[in-house]
Amino acid sequence: MTTAYDAFPRTQANHAPLSPLSYLTKAARTFPHRIAIIHGERRLTWGEVDTRTRQLASALRRRGIQRGDTVAALLPNVPAMVELHFGPAMIGAVLNTLNTRLDAEALAFMLEHAEAKVLFVDREFAATAAKALDHLARKPLVVDVDDVLGPEGTPIGALEYEALLAEGDPAFVWSLPDDEWDAIALNYTSGTTGNPKGVVYHHRGAALNAVGNALEWGMPRHAVYLWTLPMFHCNGWCFVWTVTAMAGTHICLRKVDPALIFALMREHQVTHYCGAPIVHAMLINAPEALKQGLGKIACLVAGAAPPPSVIEGMERMGFALTHVYGLTETYGPAAACTKQTAWAALPLEERARMNGRQGGAYLLQEDMAVLDPETLIPVAADGETLGELMFRGNITMKGYLKNEVATSEALRGGWFHTGDLGVVEPDGYVKIKDRSKDVIISGGENISSLEVEDVLHRHPAVLAAAVVAKPDEKWGETPCAFVELKDGHDATPQELQAFCRERMAHFKAPRHVVLGPLPRTSTGKVQKFVLRERAKSE
């Protein structure tokens, strides 16, 4: 039924598409002389970044790039990567940030599938990029990005990044997308069970998750953010846009190095950074001499829940750790374990358990729930009834590029199905129990690999642990633990098995323990598919 409240026209005066592009405009207009990017000795102000991204947009337009074209980037955390999060979007193009650790075949698939028109390449990855390009029948324009802090390498592009910018108009006038549903970014999943899927983000989701990050974290205006997280991973969990929205400072970092991280934290008075658990563990276990003179620093951890040793280590350094949860399909973090004041009085073990949960949906994500995957009925909040974690709302992908079947399956029933299994505890907080593919079924009993990993992480010698199913003639499957020890610490497999048996049901304790480094992705996640293959041969 139409009412008098429906009579108002939607015009430019009272409605604008949501887009993170607006954040750059405001930062440059209000704080044109404030430092936006620091990389080694290089400094760029917000006014300069705004001008340079206009030049980039103009140059791409002059090179024939149009709305809906894909612009790919194979870059570490360098200033050009920040600028690329804005320049292509100004003309309606879509940024595809590529994982720098991928091989040539995987890169070739992505470039071809996305029909990339331009590829920006850092010299460190030029050789791999060249091999990928050899696989393509239709090659993109290749632009070299030279970095004085990077290694030498043979250029493979038609021109260098600064030369491309010089082709553009610094006063180029761009416009917001006609529809905030327009694509802004493309991120490929890992593709561990076949070809990777291309996850498509829209302007609205990018804008909202950027603000959501700041809201959930309490990030203030002019925060100083250190890029320990790769910008290619879910667009740096959308923090490229978050830091810009807060007119903060991006401190670029090509690769994770504890000595360099602590030096940058001191020099630039870093206030915030993000990373997988292994990154925080590396900092905790770094020499004490490196940690002197640090201020109060806020850090986000995603992936596996932080073990007690990590929470205790962070507190000892004066860092405030917050656990967030999400997937590529939810623009990175879309849920947070919001801390309650009463938790501060809890013993460390219980505080770690409370802080290690997935919590609840971001304020700007409509909902996260644990549902029966078949009926979509919410599970009881009893901490025991298992269901699948699902999201719905603005911070959820448009879908998978050129893959209607996978999109339909992932978004069926009006929910995004994560594939993670969890429970809702009596206080309403969600706790992941396992990935559906990681549950170990031993003698008909379900064993959560995460539960076993949590126990192993309590051992003082354990840096990281991953548990997978090992085929067993009698039980079908049994837990097999792969454990990476801290430097200077020792523990035998038998000692770790006994440690677990003292703290959990014996059938859940690992029957096999293998010591050694864990295989990881570029973002620090353990590659369990590799460990499953190893477990078969152990």
C-alpha positions in Angstrom: 0.0 0.0 0.0 1.3 3.4 -1.0 1.3 6.1 1.7 2.2 9.8 2.0 5.6 8.7 3.2 6.3 7.1 -0.2 5.8 10.3 -2.2 9.3 11.7 -1.8 11.7 11.5 -4.8 15.1 10.0 -4.4 17.6 12.6 -5.7 21.3 13.4 -5.5 20.4 15.7 -2.6 19.1 13.0 -0.3 20.6 9.7 -1.6 24.1 8.6 -2.6 25.5 5.1 -3.3 27.7 3.8 -0.5 31.3 3.4 -1.6 34.7 3.6 0.1 35.7 6.1 -2.6 33.9 8.7 -0.6 36.3 8.1 2.3 39.3 9.1 0.2 37.6 12.3 -0.9 36.9 13.3 2.7 40.4 12.4 4.0 42.0 14.5 1.3 39.6 17.4 1.7 39.9 17.6 5.5 43.4 16.4 6.1 45.3 17.1 2.8 48.7 17.6 4.5 48.4 14.7 6.9 50.7 11.7 6.2 48.6 8.9 4.6 51.3 6.4 3.6 54.8 5.6 5.0 57.1 3.2 3.2 60.7 3.3 4.2 61.8 6.9 3.7 58.9 7.7 1.4 55.9 9.8 2.7 52.7 10.5 0.9 50.0 12.9 2.2 46.3 12.4 1.8 46.2 15.2 -0.7 48.9 13.5 -2.8 47.2 10.1 -2.6 44.0 11.6 -3.8 45.8 13.3 -6.7 47.7 10.1 -7.6 44.6 7.9 -7.6 42.9 10.4 -9.9 45.9 10.2 -12.2 45.7 6.4 -12.0 42.0 6.4 -12.8 42.5 8.8 -15.7 45.4 6.8 -17.1 43.5 3.6 -17.0 40.5 5.2 -18.7 42.8 6.5 -21.5 44.2 3.0 -21.9 40.7 1.8 -22.6 39.7 0.4 -19.2 35.9 0.6 -18.6 33.3 -0.3 -16.1 33.4 -4.0 -15.3 36.9 -4.6 -16.5 39.3 -6.4 -14.2 42.5 -4.8 -13.0 44.8 -7.4 -11.4 47.7 -6.7 -8.9 50.5 -9.0 -7.9 52.0 -6.8 -5.2 53.2 -6.9 -1.6 52.2 -4.2 0.8 53.5 -1.1 -1.0 52.0 2.3 -1.7 50.8 1.4 -5.2 48.6 -1.3 -3.6 46.8 1.3 -1.5 46.2 3.5 -4.5 44.9 0.6 -6.6 42.1 0.1 -4.1 40.7 3.5 -5.3 41.9 4.3 -8.8 40.2 1.5 -10.8 37.0 1.8 -8.8 36.8 5.5 -9.8 36.1 4.4 -13.3 34.0 1.3 -12.4 36.7 -1.2 -12.9 37.2 -4.2 -10.5 40.4 -4.8 -8.5 41.7 -8.4 -8.3 44.5 -8.6 -5.7 46.5 -11.8 -6.3 48.1 -14.0 -3.7 51.9 -13.4 -4.1 52.7 -17.0 -3.0 50.7 -18.7 -5.8 52.4 -20.6 -8.6 52.3 -19.6 -12.3 49.5 -22.1 -13.2 47.2 -20.8 -10.4 47.9 -17.2 -11.4 47.2 -18.0 -15.0 43.9 -19.5 -14.2 42.8 -16.4 -12.3 44.0 -13.9 -14.9 42.2 -15.8 -17.6 39.0 -16.5 -15.6 38.8 -12.8 -14.6 39.6 -11.6 -18.1 42.2 -9.2 -16.6 42.9 -6.2 -18.8 45.8 -4.9 -16.7 48.3 -6.6 -14.4 50.5 -4.6 -12.0 53.6 -6.6 -10.9 56.3 -6.1 -8.3 59.7 -7.1 -9.5 60.0 -9.8 -6.8 57.2 -11.7 -8.5 58.0 -10.8 -12.1 59.5 -14.2 -13.0 56.4 -16.1 -11.8 54.1 -13.6 -13.5 56.0 -14.0 -16.8 55.4 -17.8 -16.6 51.7 -17.2 -15.9 51.4 -14.9 -18.8 52.9 -17.5 -21.1 49.8 -19.6 -20.5 47.4 -16.9 -21.6 46.2 -16.5 -25.2 45.0 -13.0 -24.5 47.5 -11.1 -22.5 46.8 -8.0 -20.3 48.7 -4.8 -20.3 51.5 -5.4 -17.8 52.7 -2.6 -15.6 55.9 -2.9 -13.5 55.8 -1.5 -10.0 59.4 -0.6 -8.9 60.0 -0.5 -5.2 63.3 0.7 -3.7 62.8 -1.6 -0.7 62.2 -4.7 -3.0 64.7 -7.0 -4.6 66.1 -6.5 -8.1 64.3 -8.2 -10.9 63.9 -8.1 -14.6 61.0 -5.8 -15.7 58.3 -7.6 -17.8 55.9 -4.7 -18.3 55.1 -2.3 -21.1 55.8 0.6 -18.7 56.4 1.4 -15.1 53.8 2.4 -12.6 55.0 6.0 -12.2 55.1 6.4 -16.0 51.5 5.2 -16.2 50.4 7.8 -13.6 52.2 10.5 -15.6 49.8 9.8 -18.4 46.8 10.6 -16.2 45.1 13.9 -15.4 45.6 14.9 -11.7 42.3 16.8 -11.9 40.4 13.9 -13.3 36.7 14.1 -12.3 35.3 10.7 -11.3 31.9 9.7 -10.0 30.4 7.3 -7.6 28.9 4.1 -9.1 25.4 4.5 -10.4 24.5 1.5 -8.2 26.3 0.6 -4.9 25.7 -3.1 -5.9 28.3 -2.6 -8.6 31.4 -4.8 -8.2 34.5 -3.2 -6.6 36.8 -6.2 -5.9 37.4 -9.8 -6.9 39.1 -12.2 -4.5 39.9 -15.8 -5.3 39.5 -18.5 -2.7 42.3 -20.9 -2.1 41.0 -23.6 -4.4 42.4 -26.5 -2.4 39.7 -28.9 -3.8 39.7 -27.7 -7.4 39.9 -24.5 -9.3 39.5 -21.4 -7.0 36.3 -19.5 -6.9 36.2 -15.8 -7.6 34.4 -14.0 -4.8 32.9 -10.7 -5.9 32.5 -7.7 -3.5 30.3 -4.7 -4.1 30.8 -1.0 -3.2 28.1 -1.1 -0.5 29.7 -4.1 1.3 33.2 -2.6 1.1 32.0 0.7 2.5 30.1 -0.9 5.3 32.7 -3.4 6.4 35.4 -0.7 6.4 33.3 1.3 8.8 32.3 -1.9 10.7 36.0 -2.6 11.3 36.5 0.8 12.9 33.3 0.5 15.0 34.0 -3.0 16.3 37.6 -2.2 17.2 37.1 1.3 18.5 39.6 2.6 16.0 40.0 6.4 16.4 40.6 9.1 13.8 44.3 9.2 12.7 45.1 5.6 13.8 48.5 4.4 12.7 48.1 1.0 11.1 51.0 -1.4 10.4 50.4 -3.7 7.4 51.5 -7.1 8.8 48.4 -8.6 7.0 48.8 -8.9 3.2 46.6 -6.3 1.4 45.8 -9.0 -1.2 44.0 -11.1 1.4 40.3 -10.0 1.3 41.6 -6.5 0.4 43.4 -6.6 3.7 40.2 -7.5 5.5 38.9 -4.2 4.1 41.4 -2.2 6.2 42.8 -0.4 3.2 39.4 1.4 3.2 39.1 1.5 7.0 42.3 3.3 7.6 41.4 5.7 4.8 38.0 6.3 6.3 39.7 7.3 9.6 42.3 9.4 7.8 44.9 7.3 9.5 48.3 6.3 8.4 49.2 3.2 6.4 52.6 1.8 7.4 53.6 -0.5 4.5 55.6 -3.7 5.2 56.7 -6.0 2.4 57.0 -9.1 4.6 56.6 -10.2 8.2 59.8 -9.8 10.1 59.6 -9.4 13.9 62.7 -7.2 14.2 61.4 -4.8 11.5 57.8 -4.9 12.9 58.9 -3.8 16.4 61.2 -1.1 14.9 58.4 0.3 12.9 56.0 0.2 15.9 58.5 2.3 17.9 59.4 4.7 15.2 55.9 5.5 14.0 54.0 4.9 17.3 51.8 2.3 15.7 48.4 1.9 17.3 46.8 -1.0 15.3 47.7 -4.1 13.3 46.1 -7.4 12.2 47.3 -11.0 11.7 46.8 -14.7 11.9 47.7 -16.4 15.2 51.1 -17.4 13.9 52.0 -13.7 13.4 51.2 -12.8 17.0 53.0 -15.9 18.2 56.1 -14.8 16.3 56.1 -11.5 18.0 55.6 -13.0 21.5 58.5 -15.4 21.0 60.8 -12.7 19.6 63.8 -11.7 21.7 62.8 -9.4 24.6 65.3 -6.8 23.6 63.2 -6.1 20.4 60.0 -5.4 22.5 61.3 -2.4 24.5 59.7 1.0 24.2 56.4 0.0 22.8 53.1 1.9 23.4 49.6 0.4 23.8 48.8 -1.4 20.6 45.5 -2.9 19.5 45.6 -6.1 17.5 43.1 -8.3 15.7 43.5 -12.0 15.4 41.5 -14.1 13.0 41.6 -17.7 11.9 42.0 -20.2 14.7 41.1 -19.0 18.2 44.1 -17.6 20.1 45.4 -20.1 22.6 46.0 -19.0 26.2 49.7 -18.6 25.6 49.0 -16.0 22.9 46.6 -14.0 25.0 48.9 -14.1 27.9 51.9 -13.1 25.7 50.0 -10.2 24.2 48.9 -8.9 27.6 52.5 -9.1 28.8 53.6 -6.9 25.9 50.8 -4.5 26.6 48.9 -5.4 23.5 45.0 -5.6 23.4 44.0 -8.6 21.4 40.5 -9.0 19.9 39.3 -12.1 18.1 37.3 -11.7 14.9 35.8 -14.2 12.4 34.9 -14.2 8.8 35.7 -15.7 5.4 36.6 -14.4 2.0 32.9 -14.4 1.2 32.2 -12.0 4.0 34.8 -9.4 3.1 37.1 -10.8 5.8 35.9 -10.2 9.4 32.2 -10.0 9.8 31.9 -11.1 13.4 33.7 -10.3 16.6 34.1 -11.7 20.1 33.1 -8.5 21.9 34.8 -8.5 25.3 32.7 -8.2 28.4 34.0 -6.2 31.4 33.5 -9.1 33.8 35.9 -11.3 31.8 38.9 -9.3 33.1 38.5 -10.9 36.5 38.5 -14.5 35.2 41.5 -16.8 35.4 43.7 -16.8 32.2 42.4 -20.2 30.9 38.8 -19.2 31.2 39.5 -15.7 29.8 41.2 -17.3 26.8 38.3 -19.6 26.3 35.8 -16.7 26.4 37.9 -14.5 24.1 38.6 -17.3 21.7 34.9 -17.6 20.6 33.5 -16.2 17.4 31.0 -14.0 19.3 28.4 -12.4 17.2 27.8 -10.5 13.9 29.4 -7.1 13.2 27.0 -4.2 13.9 26.8 -3.6 10.1 26.3 -7.3 9.2 22.7 -8.2 9.5 23.1 -11.6 11.3 25.3 -14.5 12.1 23.5 -17.7 13.3 24.1 -21.3 13.9 21.4 -23.3 12.0 20.5 -26.8 11.1 21.9 -26.9 7.6 18.9 -28.8 6.2 15.9 -27.0 8.0 17.6 -23.7 8.7 16.2 -23.7 12.2 18.4 -22.1 14.9 20.1 -24.6 17.2 19.5 -24.4 21.0 21.8 -22.1 22.9 23.1 -24.9 25.1 26.7 -25.0 24.0 26.2 -28.6 22.8 23.8 -28.7 19.8 25.9 -28.6 16.6 24.9 -26.6 13.6 26.4 -24.7 10.7 27.5 -21.1 11.0 25.7 -18.8 8.5 25.7 -15.1 7.6 23.3 -12.8 6.0 23.4 -9.1 5.3 25.3 -6.4 3.5 28.8 -7.8 4.4 28.3 -10.8 2.2 29.6 -11.4 -1.3 27.5 -10.8 -4.5 28.5 -14.3 -5.5 31.1 -16.3 -7.3 32.2 -15.0 -10.7 30.9 -17.0 -13.6 29.7 -19.8 -11.3 25.9 -19.7 -10.8 25.8 -23.2 -9.3 28.3 -22.5 -6.6 26.7 -19.1 -5.9 23.2 -20.7 -5.6 24.5 -23.4 -3.3 26.4 -21.0 -1.0 23.5 -18.6 -0.7 20.6 -21.1 -0.5 17.8 -20.3 1.8 18.7 -16.7 2.2 21.9 -17.5 4.2 25.6 -17.7 3.3 26.7 -21.2 4.3 30.2 -21.1 5.8 30.9 -24.8 6.1 32.0 -24.2 9.7 30.3 -26.2 12.5 29.6 -24.6 15.8 27.4 -24.1 18.8 25.6 -21.2 20.5 26.6 -21.0 24.2 24.1 -19.9 26.9 25.3 -16.3 26.8 24.5 -16.1 23.0 28.1 -16.2 21.8 28.9 -18.5 18.9 31.8 -21.0 19.2 33.2 -22.9 16.2 33.8 -26.5 16.8 35.2 -27.4 13.5 35.1 -27.2 9.7 32.6 -29.7 8.4 35.4 -31.3 6.4 37.7 -31.4 9.5 35.5 -33.4 11.9 37.2 -36.7 12.8 34.8 -39.6 13.0 36.5 -42.3 15.2 34.5 -45.4 16.0 31.3 -43.6 15.2 32.2 -40.7 17.6 32.7 -37.2 16.3 36.0 -35.5 17.4 36.5 -31.8 16.9 40.0 -31.2 15.6 39.8 -27.7 17.1 39.2 -29.1 20.6 42.3 -31.2 20.4 44.3 -28.3 19.0 43.1 -26.1 21.9 44.5 -28.6 24.4 47.8 -28.9 22.6 48.2 -25.1 22.5 48.2 -25.1 26.3 51.5 -26.9 26.4 54.3 -24.4 27.1 56.5 -25.8 24.3 53.9 -25.7 21.6 53.9 -22.8 19.1 51.3 -24.2 16.8 49.3 -27.4 16.3 47.0 -28.8 13.6 45.0 -32.0 14.0 43.6 -34.0 11.1 42.1 -37.4 10.5 44.4 -40.4 9.9 42.9 -43.5 8.4 42.7 -46.4 10.8 41.6 -50.0 10.0 39.9 -50.5 13.4 38.4 -47.1 14.2 37.9 -45.7 10.7 39.8 -42.5 11.6 41.9 -41.3 14.6 43.3 -37.9 15.4 46.8 -37.2 14.1 48.5 -34.1 15.5 51.2 -32.1 13.7 53.0 -29.8 16.2 55.5 -27.0 15.7 57.5 -26.3 18.8 58.7 -22.9 20.1 62.4 -22.1 19.5 64.5 -23.3 22.4 61.7 -25.7 23.7 61.6 -29.4 23.6 58.8 -32.0 23.9 58.4 -35.5 22.7 55.4 -36.9 20.9 54.8 -39.2 23.9 54.8 -36.2 26.3 52.3 -34.3 24.1 50.0 -37.4 23.9 50.1 -37.8 27.7 49.4 -34.1 28.1 46.2 -34.4 26.0 45.1 -37.6 27.7 45.2 -35.8 31.1 42.9 -33.0 29.8 40.3 -34.7 27.6 38.6 -38.0 26.9 41.2 -40.5 25.8 39.5 -41.4 22.5 39.9 -37.7 21.5 43.6 -37.5 22.3 45.9 -37.9 19.2 47.1 -41.4 18.5 50.0 -39.9 16.5 52.0 -36.8 17.0 54.4 -35.5 14.3 56.9 -32.7 15.2 58.0 -30.1 12.6 57.1 -26.9 10.8 53.5 -26.6 9.7 52.7 -25.8 6.0 50.9 -22.4 5.8 49.3 -20.1 3.3 50.6 -16.6 2.8 48.1 -15.3 5.4 49.4 -17.8 8.1 46.6 -20.4 7.9 47.7 -24.0 8.2 47.2 -26.0 5.1 45.3 -28.9 6.5 44.8 -30.5 3.1 48.6 -31.0 2.9 48.6 -32.5 6.4 45.8 -34.9 5.5 48.0 -36.3 2.8 51.0 -36.6 5.2 48.8 -38.3 7.8 48.0 -41.0 5.3 51.6 -41.9 5.0 52.7 -41.4 8.6 
